């Protein structure tokens, strides 16, 4: 396989309608919880319940109960609410939609010693219906919302530009590189719906994880796919490291001084990369000595998620190999 070179605050009553942004994004920092009345006490209690859900989302589904600072964070929930509004719930009751300050939530999770999903790139959804047509935001709303519930953002592939793009059955390296350049992410969920089920392929920086849904397709099929996707990403991205690990990283596809500068900036922008030293160059590749918070073969999952680096062929003397995407 050829290596690529291009490496409100208010009290308004309204119907509760799930929403998806134009780019298919759903904020993980906004949730809706039931309330019995509009009293201040019930409102503040609801803020705490809502924040507990947002904290879990931000931590990639990890159980934070019992973590240092967790109870204090819930008591302080009213102080980090950005917007809220009362709504009529589907069953005729009352609900409160709450949006929290993203930075404050991320700080709270970090202070608990947990790796959150802040800064993680979105997941590109490229799903085809049984007729082979790339599905739009409305059709994929259940999937997008399921992923957002777990703390990840999504972006939807443009049907007009991806009709000939990769599929579950065929996803070669160059097609993934092209998507990474266009959508700025190395995380791609490919899906193919069938009358009797669906096939899925999570492409994460090059490696592919495939699974199948066997039941007839319903909205629940899409929800289940979103949860399965989030489970897999959680294992890859929400890893907490300790200490410093020395290793050697080979990166190919470095064709200019600008590539080199951008590559170093990308590596150093990752908080788990503590040190990068250039050791040697050969052809379009470079060997680096690194000090990281995780073994390099584990950390590459985080590095490739951003879409600027993809998995590369093994290189002699290197603990991990990547390729640069221009």
Number of C-alpha atoms within 10 A of each C-alpha: 7 6 14 17 16 18 24 11 12 9 12 11 14 13 12 16 10 9 13 17 12 11 13 21 22 24 20 23 23 22 19 21 17 19 18 12 14 14 10 9 10 13 20 18 16 23 28 18 17 24 26 20 20 27 26 20 22 27 24 25 19 16 12 18 11 9 13 12 15 17 14 10 21 20 14 14 21 18 14 17 20 15 14 21 17 25 23 17 19 11 6 9 12 19 25 26 19 24 24 24 14 18 11 15 23 20 13 19 24 14 14 15 14 19 19 27 20 19 10 16 20 20 29 24 25 26 27 22 16 15 10 13 14 24 19 18 20 12 14 19 21 22 22 27 26 22 28 23 25 26 27 28 22 24 22 24 24 15 16 8 9 14 15 10 17 20 22 20 13 10 16 13 18 16 14 23 26 17 20 26 16 11 19 18 25 28 28 30 24 23 27 23 22 18 13 11 16 23 20 23 23 24 21 26 29 24 13 15 13 14 15 14 17 13 13 13 17 11 12 14 18 24 19 16 24 21 18 17 23 22 15 13 20 20 11 16 20 17 16 12 14 9 8 16 15 15 19 19 23 25 26 27 23 25 16 10 9 11 17 17 11 16 20 15 11 15 17 14 12 14 9 19 20 16 14 17 13 14 13 11 14 9 9 14 19 17 20 19 18 20 20 22 19 20 16 23 12 14 20 21 24 22 24 23 27 23 28 24 32 29 21 19 14 12 16 9 11 16 16 22 23 25 25 28 21 20
